[in-house]
Amino acid sequence: MMLNRAVGALRRLSWALLPAAWAAAVGLLAWWLPDGSDVLPALAVAPALTCAIGARRGRVLGMGALTLAELAGELADDSLSVSGPVLGAAATLVAVMVAGGWTAGRRTLLSAELDRTREIAVAAQQVLVRPLPCRVGDWTVAGEYLSASRGARVGGDFYEVLATPYGVRALIGDARGHGLPAIGMVAALLGSFREAAHQEPELSGVVGRLDGALRRHLRDRAQGEHPAVCGSGPREPVAEEFATAQFVQLTDDGVFQAVNCGHPQPYLLDEADGASALPLGEPLPPLGLFDPAQTVTPVTCGRVAAGEGLLLHTDGLPDARDPAGRFFPLSAALTDATRPPLSGRDVAAALRAAVVRHTGGACADDVALLVLVRDPVRITGRPRAAALSGVPLR
């Protein structure tokens, strides 16, 4: 880390000294050549370079003043026969100084405006996908998010963990598409989940609320995009969009319930036996592609033992590819990350670092993951974690 900082500082210093080195080189060349005044217009490159490396207006004008002083010395020593080229070089230099100073000042204003825009964007993104709590009840929570859009912290993937009257409820999902349309879907789904999770006693009710919220959002979006078509009849077209989602409800004694809507299955994390995929049975279709009123919502039940955890993730994690086109080896990465004592934060950080190394930092799709670990309080007679698809735990 210190070496990288030192190399970066040395690189910035070399760029900062480049204009002065150029001015000195041109001055020496003008002194050495018999007709050195012919190269003096090249001094105008010095303030232009100062502007190009991102310096502020003061440094650009300072470098211009320095080169003007060098030209003044040449003009004082030269005869009248060469004063014309020197004066021409001075005029060129003044023109470059004015243009460079204006450009540097304009860049400073735009940079300040960009910083303010980034602050607003970060605040908006944190409201949409809020920072996760470190602990909810007897569960520690950790998460990571990698956006496919450079500079963005929010994309089509989303997650949330809430403490509700019915236990800890977690959601992770993937809205189809990228960009603003996907973010609009994410906002609608997260807003609905944050209300429904506290109001619906059953996970099936939460699923129905989110499906309805998504349908309303898509219908409203279709009306906005095609108002003439939507207003021509009683049946309004809904955009062909959907979102996969995984719902999980956890209690402090380790009992969990899960509903899968077209989403990748979670993993059980055990510091002794490693990680294994939980068989949750046949999933529901993604949100927006089925009718909750006419579809039985299968709820998988099971138990997570003390010290074990769950990994919820989007398909961007196993589908991440390296430059050679190889998929991310999720099982192997989980084996390396699941070490005793099991720590959700360590597992999440290790998976993030592994996928960044695998893809070279260029993910083609958003990646989101949640790790929920039950406190490692050993209780005798507690069975190992299990998942019984569609069968309630007794």
Rosetta blueprint (number, residue, H / E / L):
1 M L
2 M H
3 L H
4 N H
5 R H
6 A H
7 V H
8 G H
9 A H
10 L H
11 R H
12 R H
13 L H
14 S H
15 W H
16 A H
17 L H
18 L H
19 P H
20 A H
21 A H
22 W H
23 A H
24 A H
25 A H
26 V H
27 G H
28 L H
29 L H
30 A H
31 W H
32 W H
33 L L
34 P L
35 D L
36 G H
37 S H
38 D H
39 V H
40 L H
41 P H
42 A H
43 L H
44 A H
45 V H
46 A H
47 P H
48 A H
49 L H
50 T H
51 C H
52 A H
53 I L
54 G L
55 A L
56 R L
57 R H
58 G H
59 R H
60 V H
61 L H
62 G H
63 M H
64 G H
65 A H
66 L H
67 T H
68 L H
69 A H
70 E H
71 L H
72 A H
73 G H
74 E H
75 L H
76 A H
77 D H
78 D L
79 S L
80 L H
81 S H
82 V H
83 S H
84 G H
85 P H
86 V H
87 L H
88 G H
89 A H
90 A H
91 A H
92 T H
93 L H
94 V H
95 A H
96 V H
97 M H
98 V H
99 A H
100 G H
101 G H
102 W H
103 T H
104 A H
105 G H
106 R H
107 R H
108 T H
109 L H
110 L H
111 S H
112 A H
113 E H
114 L H
115 D H
116 R H
117 T H
118 R H
119 E H
120 I H
121 A H
122 V H
123 A H
124 A H
125 Q H
126 Q H
127 V H
128 L H
129 V L
130 R L
131 P L
132 L L
133 P L
134 C L
135 R E
136 V E
137 G L
138 D L
139 W E
140 T E
141 V E
142 A E
143 G E
144 E E
145 Y E
146 L E
147 S L
148 A L
149 S L
150 R L
151 G L
152 A L
153 R L
154 V L
155 G L
156 G L
157 D E
158 F E
159 Y E
160 E E
161 V E
162 L E
163 A E
164 T E
165 P L
166 Y L
167 G E
168 V E
169 R E
170 A E
171 L E
172 I E
173 G E
174 D E
175 A E
176 R L
177 G L
178 H L
179 G H
180 L H
181 P H
182 A H
183 I H
184 G H
185 M H
186 V H
187 A H
188 A H
189 L H
190 L H
191 G H
192 S H
193 F H
194 R H
195 E H
196 A H
197 A H
198 H H
199 Q H
200 E L
201 P L
202 E L
203 L H
204 S H
205 G H
206 V H
207 V H
208 G H
209 R H
210 L H
211 D H
212 G H
213 A H
214 L H
215 R H
216 R H
217 H H
218 L H
219 R H
220 D H
221 R H
222 A H
223 Q H
224 G H
225 E H
226 H L
227 P H
228 A H
229 V H
230 C H
231 G L
232 S L
233 G L
234 P L
235 R L
236 E L
237 P L
238 V L
239 A L
240 E L
241 E L
242 F L
243 A E
244 T E
245 A E
246 Q E
247 F E
248 V E
249 Q E
250 L E
251 T L
252 D L
253 D L
254 G L
255 V E
256 F E
257 Q E
258 A E
259 V E
260 N E
261 C E
262 G L
263 H L
264 P L
265 Q L
266 P L
267 Y E
268 L E
269 L E
270 D E
271 E L
272 A L
273 D L
274 G E
275 A E
276 S E
277 A E
278 L L
279 P L
280 L L
281 G L
282 E L
283 P L
284 L E
285 P L
286 P L
287 L E
288 G L
289 L L
290 F L
291 D L
292 P H
293 A H
294 Q H
295 T L
296 V L
297 T L
298 P L
299 V L
300 T E
301 C E
302 G E
303 R E
304 V L
305 A L
306 A L
307 G L
308 E L
309 G E
310 L E
311 L E
312 L E
313 H E
314 T L
315 D L
316 G L
317 L L
318 P L
319 D L
320 A L
321 R E
322 D L
323 P L
324 A L
325 G L
326 R L
327 F E
328 F L
329 P L
330 L H
331 S H
332 A H
333 A H
334 L H
335 T H
336 D H
337 A H
338 T L
339 R L
340 P L
341 P L
342 L L
343 S L
344 G H
345 R H
346 D H
347 V H
348 A H
349 A H
350 A H
351 L H
352 R H
353 A H
354 A H
355 V H
356 V H
357 R H
358 H H
359 T H
360 G L
361 G L
362 A L
363 C L
364 A L
365 D L
366 D L
367 V E
368 A E
369 L E
370 L E
371 V E
372 L E
373 V E
374 R E
375 D L
376 P L
377 V L
378 R L
379 I L
380 T L
381 G L
382 R L
383 P L
384 R L
385 A L
386 A E
387 A E
388 L E
389 S L
390 G L
391 V L
392 P L
393 L L
394 R L
